[in-house]
């Protein structure tokens, strides 16, 4: 049995299997049986670590989705010497948000937000916390760019941070719906054009 002698490893395996299942099926349709089969553990092992499906879902958000957003979008901007260049770089990386046979899956954070925010307050609060951190990080990076004379000082950085996150999430949502690289490229190029226009030449 996978991880049967190592509780921490078993928990991590269950968590990653749940993330995979939720990403493919959504939280409500996610199957505990599929998760158990993927890891090779019993229900008892799962419920030893997570008392119910919602607690498992919350852990996916708190531990995996937050870590993914932090690694992909937040950490590269923190203390970047050239904040605008760093932001442009991470936006370009949105083109890499594909899975399977180049099938666009959308953003796991946005997918869960659309599905669960009006259904469960626990999900809503956790997802909103991630969005707030993401928006603030972008706003802080833009503010540093203003102090360094790189970005237009008239820019409302809080407003811009929220707009950029919304544009990124919308980009991935459109790509998921259209299932075409052309839509993804169109949206990313539009956002990159906006960011470049913030630069003081």
N, C-alpha and C positions, 0 to 999 in steps of 0.2 A: 504494500500500500504506500502511495506517494507521501513522503513526509511523516509516516506514522510514528516514528521515533523522535521527531523533532517538531514540537507544537508550533514554533514560530514559522518554520518552513511550510508546514501544512496550512497555517493561516494565510501566509503569503500566496500559496498556490490557489487556495480557494478564492482569495480576493482577485487575483489576476484572471481566473476562470470566469468569475462573476462579471468582471469588466468586459471581457470578450463577449459573453452572452448578452449583457445589457446593451453593448454597442451594436450587436447584430439584431437584437429583437426588441429593444426598448425595455424599460424596467418592468412594466406590467406584464408583458408577454415572456419575460425571461423565465427560464425553466430551472428550478432547483435541481431536477433530475439531470439535466444536461451538465450543470456545473459539477455535480457529484461524479458523473461519468467521466468528465474531462480530467478531473483530479484523481479519481480512483479512491474516494473516501466514502464513508457512510454518512447518513443524515446526522447520526450522533456526533460525528467529528465536526460537521459543519455547525451544528447548534451548540457545540462546546465553545466555539469562538464567536458566533453571532446568534443572538437569541431568536431572531426572526429575519425574514427577507428584507424588511425595511432597514434593520440595523446593518445588514450586509450592504445594501444600496448606499446608505449613508457613508459607510467606510470606503466604498469605491469613490465617492465624491471627495471625501476629506483627504484620503491618502493617495489615490491614484490620479484622479482628474486634476486636483489642485497641483500635484507634483508635475504633471504633464504641462499644464498651463504655465507654471512657474519656470520650468526648464526651457520651454519653447519661446515664451513671450516676455517673461518678466526678468529673469536673470540676465539675459543679454543686454538689457537696457540699464540695469543698475550700475551706476558708476562708470558708464561708458564715456570714454574721452570725447567722442563726437556723437552726442545723443541722436541727432537727426540721421546720421549715417547708419547708426545701429538700428534705429527704428525702420529705416528703409530696408535694411538687410533682413530683419525678421518678417517684414511684410512679404518680401520676395519668397521667403520660406513657405508661405501659405500654398505655393504651388506644389509643395511636397506632401500636402495633407491628403494623400490618397491611400487606398488600401485594396488588397486583392488584385485582380487583373485590371489595375488602373480604374477601378470603380470608386467614385467619390462617395465617401461615407458621411460627409458633414463633420461638424465638430461635436464630440461627445458631450461637452458642456452645454452647447446650444440644443442638442437633441433632447437631453434630459430636462432642460429648462422649459422647452416647448411642451413636453409630455407631462411633467410632474409639478410645475410651480403652482398651478391652480388646484391641484389635487391634494398635496401634502405640504404642510408648513415646514416640516423638517427638511425636506428637499429644497424648498424655496429659499429658506434662510442660508443654507449651505451654498447653494448655487449663486445666490446674490453676493455672498461674501467673496467668492472667487472673482465675480465680475467687478466688484468694488476695488479689489486689490489690483486687478489688471488695468482698469481705467486710471487709478491713481498712479500706478507705475509709469504709464505713458505720459500722463500729465506732468509728473515730476521730471521725466526726461526732457520733455519740451520746455519746461521752466528752466532747466539747466542750460538748454540750448539758447534760450533768451539771454541768460546772464552772460553767456560766452559770446554773445553778439552774432550767433549763427542763425537764429530764428526771429522772425518779425515780433517785436515787443508788444504789438497790439493784439496778438493772438490770446484768446481766452483758453488757457491750457487745460482747464478742467472740462470745458465744453469740447475741446478738440480730443481729449482722451476718450471721452464717452463716444464721440462720433467715430473715431478710428476703430474702437472695439466693435461698435455696431456695424460698421462697414465690413470689417473682417468676418464677423459672424454671418452677415448677410451674404457675403461672397461665398463662404463655404456652404451656406444653405442653398443658394442658387446653383452652385456646382453639383450638389447632391441631387437636386431635383432634375436638372437638365442632363446630368451624366455626360457632360461634354467638357473637354479641356478648353474649348473656345470661350465658354462663359466664364470659367475661372480666370483665364488670361485677361479677358476684357475687364473684369472687376478689379483684379490685382493691378493692372496697368492704370486704371482710373484712380485708384487709391495712391499709387506711387506718384502719379502726376500731381495730386493734391499735396502730398508731402513735399515734393520738390518745390512747389510754389510757396511753401513756408520759409524757404531758405532766403536769407539776405545775400544778394549777389554782390 
